Amino acid sequence: MSLNTAEIINIESLIDYQEKSVVSTEIIKKETGNVTLFAFDENEGLSEHSAPFDALVQVVDGSLTITIDKAEYSLNKGEIIIMPANIPHALHANTKVKMILTMIKSQ
């Protein structure tokens, strides 16, 4: 996806829900990090995994549960959480969810 700079965009309109699916689109992709928009159908998610960099999750719509190192966190629209680098985490959509994932790469 290519977005214009210095343009106001409604984030929720950039991605649609798909039945029984997880949909994603990269908004920004650079060597130093990326910003990805996700749409999860209810009860969909991402299985446990880890990433080499801290990642910020911002819930744009709906509610989800994020498990970080076996601890569960419930997030709702307007809330954020930072998932630390190299720690196992998983996501589960309690409702239909749209979220922004921001990863800043560092050494």
N, C-alpha and C positions, 0 to 999 in steps of 0.2 A: 504494500500500500504506500502510495506517495501522497503526502499531505503538503499543502502550501504552508510556508512559514508566515507569521504575522496575519493569520486568518483565524477567526473564531469558529470553533467546530463543536457541535454537540456530541460528546463522546459516546452516548448511548446509541446514537444513530449510525455509528461506524460499523456495528456488528449486530447480527440478528441471531436469535436463538434457533437451534435446530433440534428437532425431537430426538431424544435419547443420544445426544451428542455433546461433545466439547468442541467449540470452534475457537480459533485464535487468529489474530492478525497482528503483525508487527507494525507499530506506528513509527518507531524510530529504531534504526539499526546502525550502530557505529562500532568501531573497534573498542571503544571505551565503555560500551554498554548498550542496552536496548530497553525499549518500552513496548510491551505486548498487551493487547486487549484480548480478554477471554470472555466467552459466553458459554455457560454450563446449563444444560437442561437440569431440571430437578432430579436429585439422586445420582447425578453423574459426578465425576471427580478425577483426580490424578492420584495414582498409587504412590506409595512411599518411594522417595528418591532423595538425592541431595544435589546441591549445586556448589561450585567452587567459589561463589561470591554471595555476599548478603543480597537479599531480595526483598523489596518493599511491595506488599500487596495492599491495594486500595479497592474497597468494595464500592462499586458504582450503583448497583441495583441488587436487591435480594439479600439473602443471608447464607453463610457457609460456615463450615467447621474446618479449621486447620489444625492438624496434629503436628507438633514440633517436638521431636525427641520424646515421643509418647505422651506428651501433655496436650490436651485439647483446648482450643480457643474458638469461641463463637464470635463471628464478626457479622455486622449488619451494614446496610448502606451508609456510607459516609465514614466508616471506620477503617483504620489501617493497622498493619502489623509488619514487623521486620522479621524475616526468616533468616537466621544466621547461616553463614557459609559452612559447608561440610557437615551439617547436622541433618539427619533424615527428617523429612516432612511429607505430608500428604494433604490433599484437599477433598472435601465432600460438600456438594451443593445441597443445602437443606431446602432451598426453593430454587427457582430459576435465578441465576446469578450472572452479573457482568462485573468483571474486575480488571484492574490495571496491574500488571506486574512490571516493576522497574528494577533492572539489575545494572549496577554500576561495577564495572570490572576494575580490579586493582591488583597490585602485585604483592 
